[in-house]
Amino acid sequence: MMRIFATFTLMTLVLSIVLPVHAQTQTVKPLLGTWKRIMPNTATPGAPSGSATNQLDAAGNGFHFVEDVADAKGPVLHIEYTVESFDGKDYAWKATDGTGKPLTVADAIAFQKIDDYTYELLNKKMGEVIMTQKWVLSKDGRTRTVTSTRKQGNTMTTVYEKE
């Protein structure tokens, strides 16, 4: 009887660890992969134009994000960050221009899941929100529409397709 109880206790402990991790992996899974920009963000003067690729890879309970933007002359922007969880906490944000020079427009990012298809991302500089992004996945998971609103109020929409 004691052996059955010990086995049951051990199984309960293992499941209490494995099931939440599995659920979180399922939450992040639709975002993972390579995304190519199919509709440029032409609504905002000065916004990077040309090709853009996002790579989202699993990292803990969240994801690691890399974006590379290039025009006919070569790379113009590289952004990188890791969101450890969809908890709304700040995580480090880094970017460089095409020459590798660090950009200081933001220093943190916070990410929250709104529902199965919608996410909110806050770009911050020294704790102040400088841009809000709304990511909306299509029901089939093949497109991601990103609507970005800067602190000044100008908005741009960019559409990505999953490869």
N, C-alpha and C positions, 0 to 999 in steps of 0.2 A: 504494500500500500504506500509506503514512504517513497519507494522508487517511482511509482506512478505519479505521485504528487510532485516530486523533484523534476521529472520529465515534463509534466504539464507546466510547471513554473518556468522552466528553461524555455520551452516553446513559446509561452506567453511573452517572455522577455525578448526573444528573438523577433517575434512578429511585431512587437511594439516599436522595434527599431527599424525593421525592414519595410513595413507597410507605409509609414509616413515618407520614407525616402523614395519608395516606388511611386507614391502619389505625387510627390514633388517633381520627379523625373517626368511623369506623364504631363504635368502642368507646363514644363518648359519645352517638351518635345516638339510641339508645333512651330516653335520659333527657331529651332536648330537647323543648320544647313547654310547653303550659299544662296544669297539673294542678289539679283541684278536689278539696277534701276531701269525701269521701262518708260517712266514719265518724268522728265527732268523738272526740277524745282525752279521754273522760270518766273514764278510770281514775285520773287524777291530780287531786286537788283543787287548785284555783287555776290549772290549765292553761287557756290561752286557749280559749274556746268560740266558737261562731258560725261564720261562713263563713271559709274559708282558700283562697287561691289561690297556687300556686307557678308561677313562670315561669323556665324554664331555657333559656338561649340559648348557642350555641357561643361560646367564647372561647379562642383559641389551641388547645391540645390538650385543653382541659377545657371548663368551662361557667361562666356567670354565673348566680347563683341569686338570685331575689327572692321573698320570701313576704310576703303581706299578709293579716292576720287582722282581721276586723271582726265586731262584734255589732250588735244592733238600734240602739245609740246611735252607731255609727260605728267608725272605725279604732281598733284596740287594740294592734296590733303590726306592725312592719315589720322584716324581716330581709334582709340583703344580703351576699353574698360572691362572690368569684370563685376557683374552683379551676382553676389553670393546667394541672394534670396529675394523674393518679391515682397520685401518687408517695408519698403519706403525709406530705408536707411540710406545715408549717403555713402557712396563708394567712389574711389579715385577715378578721375577722368583725365586722359592725356591725349594731346593732339600735336601734330607737327605739320608744317607746310611742306611743299614739294622739295625743299632743300634740306629738310630734316630739322629745321629751326622750330623749337617748341612754341606752341601757341598758348596764350594765357587767357583766352576768352571764357573758359570755364575751368573748374578744378574738381567738381564732384557731380555725381549723377545719382538720382534716386528713382527706383522703378517699382511700380505696383501693378498687380493684376486686378482689373476691374471685373471682367467676366471671362468666359472661355475664349473670346475672340478679341477682347479689348484690353489694352495696357496703357498706363500713363507713365511717362518718363519726365523727370524734372532735371534740367541742366542748371547747375548752380555755380556761382562765383563768390567765394568767401561767405557762404551760407545764404546768399540771396538768389532767388529763382530768377534766371535770366531768359529761360525759354522753357515752355511746356510742350511736350510732344504727345500726341495720341496715336498709338499704333493700333490699327484694326486689321485683323486677319480675315480673309474671305472664308466662307463656310467650308470650302474644299481645301483650305490651307495653302493655296498656290500663290496668292497675292497678299501683300502687306501694304496698306495705305498709311502713310505717316503724315499727319497734319501737325506742323510746328508753328507755334505762336510765340514770338519774341516779346520781351517785356514792354517794348515800345508799341506793341499791338499788331505789327505786320505779320501776316500768316502766309505760309507756303505749304503746298501739298506735293508729296513725292510718292510715287507708286513703285514697288519692288515686286519682282516675280521670282519665285523659288526655282532653283535649277534642279 
